[in-house]
Amino acid sequence: MITVFYVVDEVVPHATDGHRLHLCGPKLVLADNEVIMMEAVGAYLGLQQDNALFAYFFPAWRTLLRITRVRRMANL
């Protein structure tokens, strides 16, 4: 998964000329390259539905967001 992220992180800026893919609506929590990585890994694992992707990735992201929130609070 980390390898896929690094590849996507290198390719997306070149493919989009540095522009964001999601231009309207509310500000997103995840970056474009993170969402593309999740879709690519999900397709490889055979997770075709959004709810399957959410069930697979949510526990890891919940932990990461919790750690980030604690670090932010510690910097106040």
C-alpha positions in Angstrom: 0.0 0.0 0.0 2.9 2.4 0.8 4.5 1.7 -2.6 1.2 2.4 -4.4 1.0 5.7 -2.4 4.5 6.8 -3.4 3.8 6.0 -7.1 0.5 7.8 -7.1 2.1 10.7 -5.2 4.7 11.1 -7.9 2.4 10.6 -10.9 -0.7 12.7 -9.9 1.0 16.2 -9.9 2.5 15.5 -13.4 -0.8 14.1 -14.7 -2.9 17.1 -13.4 -0.3 19.8 -13.9 -0.5 20.6 -10.2 -4.2 21.3 -10.2 -6.6 19.6 -7.7 -9.1 17.1 -9.1 -11.8 18.1 -6.7 -12.6 21.8 -7.2 -16.0 22.4 -5.8 -17.9 21.5 -2.6 -16.7 21.3 0.9 -13.0 21.1 1.8 -11.9 17.5 1.8 -10.0 15.8 4.6 -8.0 13.6 2.2 -5.8 14.8 -0.6 -6.5 13.7 -4.2 -3.5 11.3 -4.2 -4.7 9.6 -1.0 -8.1 9.0 -2.5 -6.6 7.6 -5.8 -4.3 5.3 -3.7 -7.4 4.0 -1.8 -9.2 3.3 -5.1 -6.2 1.6 -6.6 -5.6 -0.6 -3.6 -9.3 -1.4 -3.3 -9.5 -2.4 -6.9 -6.5 -4.7 -6.5 -8.1 -6.3 -3.4 -11.4 -6.7 -5.2 -13.3 -4.1 -3.1 -15.8 -2.7 -5.7 -18.3 -1.0 -3.4 -17.7 2.3 -1.5 -18.9 0.7 1.7 -16.3 -2.1 1.3 -13.5 0.5 0.8 -14.7 2.4 3.8 -14.8 -0.8 6.0 -11.2 -1.7 4.9 -9.6 1.8 5.2 -11.5 3.4 8.1 -9.8 1.7 11.1 -6.4 2.8 9.9 -7.5 6.4 9.1 -9.4 6.7 12.4 -6.2 5.8 14.3 -4.1 8.2 12.2 -6.6 11.1 12.6 -6.7 10.5 16.4 -2.9 10.6 16.6 -2.8 13.8 14.5 -5.5 15.5 16.6 -3.5 14.7 19.8 -0.3 16.1 18.3 -2.2 19.3 17.3 -3.6 19.7 20.8 -0.2 19.2 22.3 1.2 22.0 20.2 -1.3 24.5 21.6 
